[in-house]
Amino acid sequence: MGVIVISGIGASVRSAGRTRDYRRIALSIALLLAAVGALIGGAFATFTASVTAGPQAITSGSVKLAVGPTNDAATGATNIAAGDTIAREADLKDTGGTIANKEITLKFSASPTSLLDTDPTNGLQVSIQACSEAWKRTVVGSPPPAFEYTCTPGATTVKINGAASASVSALESAAGVLSPLNSLNAGGKDFLVFTLTLPAAAPGDLGKVAACSGASGGTSSTEDLQGCASTLTYTFQATQRNGTAQ
């Protein structure tokens, strides 16, 4: 029994010694890690200097487009027949814009609307003429007033999407690019006459089809443009030139 007791005491002594050694090792590791952390933290320090340049002033330009001083587009027309033309002047001006325009477009909207503006084939067609100076306007017939315009230097054609004319219906769906125009440039001015034409072949037979009814592009047996009424609004939009390096 004595051997057993001595062996137990001896085991306890050895166990206590190992615990103290473990503590020393753990403390040494902790001190080493702290030293390494201090070294790493110090590695991020560096010399610095700062300086400023400028100031740089930057201002944006403007795109400005106006209708006038002549604007006959608000003058209506009544009792039109197939083959009639409706000429109206509407001048465009780049007023105070400081940025040249890439393009100017024309778009129509109608309220009320009818086959006069929605039929691309039998409905109203539009063409545009430009004069280098103000048009000479003569009023003929009353009522309603009909306008005749004269350009002494000689008129030129303003194309719509590259064509001499377009249907009002097409320009209700998407704006058309007008070219050439002086108002593409800052301070530029255009004297324009817009002519609406109801095609001579526009169908109408009240004995076969009810007034202002039928399918677009029809004949006198399927479509009648008599009794239709549309009120058109012209919308011009200038779009800035392409971006450049400055």
Buried (B, 14 or more C-beta within 10 A) or exposed (E): EEEEEEEEEEEEEEEEEEEEEEEEEEEEEEEEEEEEEEEEEEEEEEEEEEEEEEEEEEEEEEBBBBBEEBBBBEEEBEEBEBEBEBBBBBBBBBBEBEBBBEBBBBBBEBEEBBBBBBBBBBBBBBBBBBBBEBBEBEEEEEEEEBBEBEBEEEBEEBBBBEEEEBBBBBBBEEBBBBEEBBBBBBEBBBBBBBBBBBBEEBBBBEEBBEEBBBEBEBBBEBBBBBEBEBEBEBEBEBBBBEEEEE
